[in-house]
Amino acid sequence: MNRNKRFVVDTNLFISAAIWRGTPYQGIRNIEQIGGRFLFSHATLQELENTLLSAKFDPYLERNQRSITLDLYAESADIVTPEQHFTCCRDEWDNKFLDVAVAGKAEMLITGDKDFLVLGDIEDIPIISMSDFLSIG
């Protein structure tokens, strides 16, 4: 994969990478190592911040470590303002990730959410699992 590709990664994978490591962590690191950029809207970045810094994760990782991780994600990120708003996800709160992928002309949307994966792609942007991303990397 070429450098400077842009990726939408769903919130759950960022959280898993920060807290539990494993496959999500490997994928996030791979994106960073190839010089990839994460795409967010203000809404998706706010969701990540609210979730990652919530007290429910205090037993797993200190809040200041989670804050540092959030800053590192943001350093590798571009913020886009979606003009198109999709409504094809079963969970209406997930549509914002599709909006970001299209607005930012993402290389792909990487997710662990089956509701996304069943879509296959959105406007020729593949929607794949982190395991599939790692297998093509």
N, C-alpha and C positions, 0 to 999 in steps of 0.2 A: 504494500500500500504506500502511496505517496504521502509526503509530509503535507501539512496544512489541510488535511481533511477535517470536516466538521461532523460531529456525532451528537445525536440526542441520546442520552442515557436516562432511563427512568429513575425516579427518586429512590425506589427500593434497592436498586443495584448500587447506587452511591452509598446508601446507608449500610448495606451489607459489606461493601468494600471497606468502609471506615471502621465498622464494629467487629465483623467476623472474618474479614479477609477472604481467603479461598478464591474461587473462580471469579467473582466480581472484582476483587482486588487485582487479580492478574490482568483482567481486561482493561480496567481503568489505567493501570500502569502501562500496558501495551499502547493504549491510545496516547498517553503522555510521551512515551518513548519514541513514537513515530512522528511526534510533533503535531498530533491531532489536537483539535480544539473542541471543547464541549459547547453545545448550544443551549442557551436558556432564554426564556422570556422572563420578565420581572416576576410573573406569577409562578413559573416553575422554580426559579431560584429562591423565591420566598418560601415555597413549599419545602424545598430541601433544607433551608435554614431552620424553619419552624420544626421540622421533623427531627433533623439531626441534633438540634440543641434542646429537644424536649427532655424533661426529667426522666421519662421512662427508660432512657439509655444511660442514665447515671451509673447504674450498677456495672455496666460493661466497659465504659471508657470515660475518663474524666472530661468534664465539660470543656475545659480549656484545650484539651487535645482534639475534641470534636470541632471546636472553633478554629483551631489551626488547620485541621483537615478541610473545613469549609473554605477557608481562605485559599488553600492550595488549589482546590477545585475551581474557585472563582478566577484565579490567576491564569488558568488554562481555558478560559471561557469567553465566548462572545454572546452578547445580549441582542436578541432580535425582537422586533415588534410585529407579531403576526397580523396580517390583514385579512386572512381567510380563517374561518372558524368551522371546524369539522364537528359533526354530530354522530359519527358512526361507531363510537365506542359504547359498549354496554354501560360502562360506568362513565357518566357525563364528565366527571372530574378528570378523566384521562385524556379527553380530547385536546387539552392544551398542549400535550406532547406532540400530537400530530400537527397542530398549528405551528409549533416551533420548527419541526422537521421540514415542513414545506417552506416556511418563511425564510429559514436559514439555508435552504438547499443542502440539507444534510446528506452525507454519504450513506448513512443508515440510522435507524432508530434501534437501539439495543435495549432489550427488556427481558424481564423474567415473568411478565404478566401474560397469561394465556389469552386474555381479552385482546391484547395487542397482536399477539402472534398469529391468531386466527385470521387477521386481516391480510397477512402476507406482505403487503406493501401499501404505501400511500403515495399516489402520484409518482410512481416509479422509484420511490425510496424504499429499499428493503427494510422490513421489520424482522429482526432476528434475535435469537437468544444470545447471551454472553458466551455460552459454550460454542455456538456456531461461529460467533465472531472470532473466538480464539483459534478455532480450527482453520479459518481462512487466513489468519494473520501471518 
